[in-house]
Amino acid sequence: MKREEFLNSKQITIAPFALFTAILSVSTAAIFIRFAQETIPSLTIAAYRMVIASLILFPFTIKKTLKEWKVLNPKSIGLVFLSSILLALHFGSWISSLEYTKVISSVVLVTTTPIWVAVISPWLLKEKVPKRFLLGLMIAFLGILLLNFSGYSSQGGFEFRDVIGNQPQVILGNLLALVGAFCAAGYVIVGRTLRKQLSTESYVLSVYSITGLLLVMLVVLTNGQIVITDISGLKWLLLIAFIPQVIGHSLLNWSLGLLPAYSVAISLLGEPIGSSMLAIVFLKEIPSLIEIISSLVILLGIIIAVTKSKKINKMTHENVQE
């Protein structure tokens, strides 16, 4: 056996373990964010997440990135900025959602990204969506409705749950998580076009850096907290950037080069499960029965949608950056 064949065979063998590590890593994001939110505003957390991740990746990717940027046309450069804006909106809205709703609701709803990619793609990419995909979409939508109304009180009106010291409406958090999913869908679609001109390393560094800069500007414009003096808060920011972002997403991208997109697509549904289990252990946040049922319905809808459409699966997960 040639050396290259041996190395490739070895990589394929360890890929499932790398994928498991990736899912476990990204599952920690919601937990770390919750702890950081005790002292740091959500937009600031989003900004630091992307800035720190960019700084970690910078030494390893800057040379290749500069080389590829030299041949980018104006349209592609515009798409890089559009992709960055969508990613900034994604992280800003999703991280904010964790202030208002339970981890299980927030993470499950933001995981519906593949559904919205498939809904948008026929108009933007002129790609046909299989009819059987509609079944998965309907099931997921039913689950979303159930999850949103899981905060509805029998006495009338929405219940208020104590999340981190205040009592915001659960419905607002759920809607913010859905906005995060919509923005992530747009980000994936734009990124699919860009990946034809940029390598993974160059694309990630470019988008992460611009996203971080946009979020920092937004924090400044809204008179938010930009300087972190709390050591405990800074610790959580470093963990958010390093474990779920750099380790988790790097391993996901690496796994996509060795495993079928179908395998990665299904495994990504392990994130809500992992996050929910961690929330029970570390946040003492136990989901209600209706939240568990509606979350399972949403995940079932995503599984049906993804497994029935290899095209959508490939488009959604060939460029994993969430």
Residue, then its C-alpha position, 0 to 999 in steps of 0.5 A: m500500500k502506498r503512503e498516500e493510500f495508507l494515510n487516507s485510509k487512516q484518516i477515514t478510520i478516525a473520521p467518525f471519532a473526529l465527527f463525534t468530537a466536533i458535535l460535542s464541541v459545538s454542543t458546548a456553545a450554548i452553555f458557554i454563552r449562557f455563562a458569559q451572558e451573566t456579565i456580558p451582553s449578547l452582541t459583545i459575545a458574538a463579536y468576541r467569538m468571531v474576532i478571537a476565532s479569526l485571530i486564532l486562525f490568522p497565522f495558519t491561513i493568512k498567506k493562502t487567503l491573500k493569494e486567493w484574494k488577489v484574483l477575486n473579482p468585484k462581484s465575489i468580493g461583494l458576496v464575501f461581504l454579504s456572507s459576512i453580514l448574514l453570518a453577523l446577523h445569524f450569531g447576533s440573533w441566535i446568541s441573543s435568543l439564549e437570553y429569552t428561551k431555553v437551550i433546547s428550544s434555541v438550539v433546535l430552532v436554529t438547527t432548522t437551517p437546512i429546511w430554509v436552505a431548501v425553501i430558498s434555493p429554488w428561487l435563488l439557485k434555480e435548483k429543484v427541491p424534491k416533492r418528498f422534501l415537503l413532507g419533512l418541511m411540514i413535519a418540522f413546521l408543525g414542531i416549530l408551532l408546537l415549540n412556540f406554543s409550549g410557552y402558552s399558559s392555560q390561563g391565557g397569555f405566554e408564560f414567563r420563564d426565569v432564564i438568567g436573572n430576568q423574565p423575558q417572553v419565551i416566544l421572543g427567544n424562539l423567534l430570534a432563534l428562527v431569525g438566526a436559522f434564516c440568516a444561516a440559510g442565506y449565509v450557506i447559499v451565498g457561501r456555496t457560490l463563493r466556495k468555487q473561488l475560495s478555499t475553505e481556509s481563505y473563506v473562513l478567515s475572510v468571513y470570520s474576520i469581516t463578521g467580527l469587524l461588523l459585530v464590533m462596529l454594531v456594538v460601538l454604534t449601540n453603545g454596547q460593552i466593548v472592553i471586557t474587564d471581568i476575568s470570568g467573562l473573558k474566560w467564557l469568551l475564549l472557550i466559546a471562540f476556541i472549542p465550538q468555533v475553531i475546534g468544532h467547525s474545523l473538525l466538521n469541515w475536515s470530516l466533510g472531506l472524508l465522510p458522505a455529506y449525509s452522515v455529517a448532516i444527520s450527525l449535526l442533529g446531535e448538537p441540540i441533544g448534546s446542548s440539552m443534556l449539558a444544559i440539564v447538567f450545568l444549568k439545571e434547565i430541564p425541558s418540559l414534556i411538550e418541549i421535548i416532543s416538539s423538538l423531536v418532531i422538528l428533528l424528525g422533519i429535518i431528518i426526512a428532508v435531508t435524507k430524501s434530498k442528496k442535493i439539498n444535503k450536499m448544498t447545506h453541509e458542504n460548507v459547514q461554518e455554524 
